[in-house]
Amino acid sequence: MKAMVLREYAEIRVEGEPRRYPNLPLKNEPLELVDLDAPEPGFGEVLIRVSACGVCSTDVDIVEGRRSSKLPVILGHQAVGRVVKVGPGVSTVKVGDRVGVAWIGWSCGSCSYCVRGEENLCSSFKATGCDFDGCYAEFMVAREGYIYRLPEVYGDVEVAPLLCAGAIGYRALKLLGMRDGLTLGFFGFGASAHQLIQVARKLYPASRILVFTRSRDHAELAESLGADWTGPPASDPPERLDRAVDFTPVGDVTARALSLLKPGGRLVINVIRKRAPITLDYTDHLWMEKEVKSVANVTRRDVQEYLEVAGKVGVRVTLNVYRLEEANEVLRKVKIGGVRGAAVLKP
């Protein structure tokens, strides 16, 4: 099978971007296209022929070492495909089934977090395309308990970004404590936010949604999806925010979002890693009972619920489709926020 393999952490070279990690090699193409034997499913596992693989900003974090992984590793955790072989002990799926695979690849199932359904906080949490090989390949293996049936209303390419970008955005929405009529701010408008605004518009029709983005292209997409106002993070919005989600890897944006919250407001940070430190002043950013929560991974329930919600709401993903061999080019675009909507690879 063909696969794009990361053998060592490296800073992704982007023309005009300053170096941030001088201790890492600087590479145009950190992933290597190789031919490998297709993996064999073990006990409780299935082999999937990958038809679509979403590209996530967390993949950039892995390449650049902000999120540690096994090495070498095949990235990719928004997988769609058909089961072509089942291992011993598999009873709920069969050859030919269309399935999806998300970021959560395994959890212990017995710790206090797992028992409460908070498996995203399990200390033994294992991630697809990080701790296990993922879907930047023609085939991948996944555990039976960590694969998903997919809504028939979506094709393979359409549904891939729902599995992480959408699901983790949905988790952020749940953590917000949002109510209809509250003013909601989105900071950044990429693969996750452009799905989440469609859900928020449906669930909270009386709320105003303000989108903060430096990209005019992304702002136009936000406006087409129902944003009431768009502007750069440094600009003054028409009103302050009751709730906000920070989708960006930029530390300064977090401080800006908190400064725009009303007393008693809540900010959810919807990224696994920030690329720059967050510097906060207690009086300017946290006083007056403002709250900050982070999103850590996703649970299987988050993915299952979001697939159902997206189908009912009619979420539509703005897609940019690439060949597997173009993965390095896509990572460069994702790193600088150069993708309008979501990027998907087709092996």
N, C-alpha and C positions, 0 to 999 in steps of 0.2 A: 504494500500500500504506500501511497504518497503521504508524507507528513511534514509539517513545519516544526522543527525541533529547536528549543532553546538549550544551549549547552553551558552558557555562563551568563551571569548578569552583565548587562551593558547599558550605558546611556544611549538612548535612541537619538541619533543625529537629526536635527531639524535645522535647515538653513535659516540663519538669522537668529536662532535661539541661543542664549548664553549657556555655558556649561554649568551644571549644578553638582555633578558628581565626579570630580577629577580623579577619584580613586578607582573609577570604573573605566573600562575601555569604551571609547566612543565609536558607535557602529551605525552605518546606514542600514545594514541588514543583520540584526541580531539573531533572526531565525534562519535556520538552514533547511532547505528542501532536501529531503532524503527519501530513499526507498527502504521500507522496513517490512518484516513479516507482520501480517495482521495478528493482533493479540488473540489469545484463546480465553474464553470465559471460564472462570473457576466456579466453585460451589456458590450458588445463589446469584450468579452473574449472567448477563446477556451480552452478546456481541451485536453491535449496531453498525449498519452501513450508514454513514453520515451523509445527509442530503443538504443540510444547511447548518451554519455555525455562526452565531452572533459574535461580534467583536466588542469587548467591554473595556472601559478605562482601567479596570483592575488588571487586565492583561498587560497594560503599560506599567502598572505598579510592580507586577511580577518581573517583567523584563529588567526593570531598573532597580530591582532588589528592595523596594520598599515593603513588599510582602514576600517573605521567604517562601521558597518552594523546593521540591525535590529537583535535582539536576542530574542528567538532562530531563526535560519535561516537554510534553506536547500541551500547549495552551488550549484554552477554549472551554467555556462552561455554559453556553447557550446552544445546546445540540438538539437537532431534530433528525430523525432517520427511521429506518425500518430494522426490526430485529431479524437477524439472519442466522443466529445460533443461540441456543440456550444451554446454560451449564446445568450440572446436576443440582437438584433441589429446587429448581424454579417451577412455580406452579401457577402464577397469575398472568403471565404473558406467554405468547407463542411466536414462532417464526412468522413474519409477515406483518406483525403489529406495528403501527406507527407510534413512536414514543418521543418524549423529550427528556433531556437531562439538564439539570440546573447546577448552580454553584455548590449547594450542599450535596456532598458525595457520600458522607457517612458520619454518624455520630454514635456514641456508645449505647444509648438507649436505656441506661440504668442510673445515671447520675441524677441529682435533684433537678437540674435544668431540663434534661430530657423527659423525666417523668412529668414535669409541669408543662410540657409542650414547648419549652424554650430551648430546643436543641441547637439553635444558633449560638448559644452561650456555652455549650458543652466544651470542656477543656480538651477533649479528644476530637473535636470537630475536624473533619477532613474535607478539603475542597476539590472539586473537579477542575482539571486543567491546572492544578497547582500541587496538591499532594498526590493526586492521581492524574494520569494522562487524560487529556481532554479531546476536543473535537476539531482541532486544526489538523485533521487527518481524514482519510477515507473511511476508516473504521475506528471504533472505540469500544471499550468495555465499561459497563455500568452495573451497579448492584440493583437487584430486582426491586428492593424497597425504596429506591431513590430515582425511579423513573416515573413519567407522567403520561397519562392519556391526554391527547390534545384535541381542542375543539375543532370540529369538522369545518367550521366557517372560515378557518384560516388555512392557507397553503403553507408548505414547509418553510419557505423564506419568510413569510409574514409572521409566523408564530415564534420564530427563534428569539427575537428581542424581547418577547413577553416573559421569557423564562428567567431572566436576571434583571435587565434594565427595568422591565415592567414590574416584576415581583418585588424587587427591593424598593422601588418607588411606592408601591402599594403598602409595604411595611412602614415606610416613612409616613405615609398618610394616616395609617392607623395610630402611630405613635404621636401624631400631632394633637390629638384630642380636638379635632376640627368640628365645628358646628356651622350649620347654614346661617349665613349672614355675616360671619366673621371675614375680615380681609386677609387674604392669603398671598404671600410673596414667594416666588420661585427665584432663586439665584443660580444662574446657569440654565441652559435650555437645550439639553442634548437628548440622548436616547431614552433616558428615564423620564425627564420632565415633560417631553412632548407626548408621552403616553399618559402621565399622571394628570396633566391639565384636562384631558378628555374625561377622565374619571371624576375629577373634582367638579367640573362643569355640570356633570349629570347628578352627582350626589348633593351638591351645594349650589343650587341655581340662584339663590339670593346673594351669594358671596361675590365680592370683587376680587379678581386675580391680577396681581401685578408681577410682571416678569422683568428681571434684571439680567441683562446680557450685553456683552461688549460687541457681539456680532449682529450687524443689521440683518443678515440673512436669517439668523436664528430668531430675531425679533419679528420678522415678517411671518415666519412659521407660527410663532406664538400668537400673533394677532389673528392669523387665519383659523386658529384653533380656539379662539374665544378669550384671549387675554384682554383685560380692560385697559391696560397701560403697559408700555414697554419702555425701557431705557437702560443705560449703563449703570453698574452698581454705584458709581460715585454720584449719580444724578439724584436730585430731590424728587421723590414720588409725590403724587397728589395727596396721599394720606399715609399714616403710619400703619403698621402691620399688627394683626392679632396673632397670626401664625406664619411661619416661614420654613422653607426647606432650602438648605444649601447643598447644591449638587456639584459644587466646584472643587478642584484640588488646590485652590488658592487660599492661603491662610488669612490674608487681609479681608477677603469677602466675608468670612465668618464674623469678624469684628463689625464690619459694616452692617450685616444683617441684624446683629444684636442691637446695634445703635438705633435701628429703625423700628424695633419692636415697641409696642405700647406696654405700659406697666402690666405685669401678669402674663405677658406674651410668651410664646414657646417657639424655639428654633430646633429643628431636627437636622442634623448633619448627615447627609446621605452619601458618604464616600467611605471606603475602607481605609484609605491613606490620604493625608494631605502632603503635597510636595513642598510646602513651605510652612514654617511655624505659625501658630495662632497666638497673637499677642493681645491680651485683653486688659482693660482697665475696669476695676470693679464698679466705680461710679458710672462710667459711661456705658458699660456693656451689660452688667449683671444686676445692678441694684434695681429696686422696685419689683422684686419677685419675678424677674425674668427667668426662664428655664431653658436649659440646653440638654438635648438628648442626642446620642449617636445611634446610627443603625449598624448593627454588627451581624453581617451575614443574613441569611434568610432561613426560615423553617420550611419543611415540606408543606405545612398547612398554608403558609403564605403563597407558595407557588400554586397550589391547587385552587385556593380561593381566587387568586388573581386571574387564573385562566378562565374561571367561571365568570368573574366580574367583567373582564375585558370582552368576552363574547356577548354578554348581555348589554353592556354599554355600547358596544360597537367600536371599540378602540381600533384605530387604523394607524399603522406605523409608516412613517416616511422612510423609505428604504433606499440604501445604496448597496448594490450587489457587486461583489468582486470574486475573482477566481482565487482558489487556495494559494496559488503561487504569488499572489499580490499581497499577502498578509503583512509583510514589512512596510509596504507603502501605506496600508490602512492604519497600522499602528502609529506611523508618523502623523497621519491626519487626526487620529483620535487624540494623540498627545496634545495637540494645539487647539483642540476643539473645532477642527476643520470639517466635521461631518454634519450635514444637515439631517437630523433625524438619527437613524441607526445604520450601522454597517454590518453586512452579513457576507460571510464567505461561502462559496459553493465548491466543495471538493470535487 
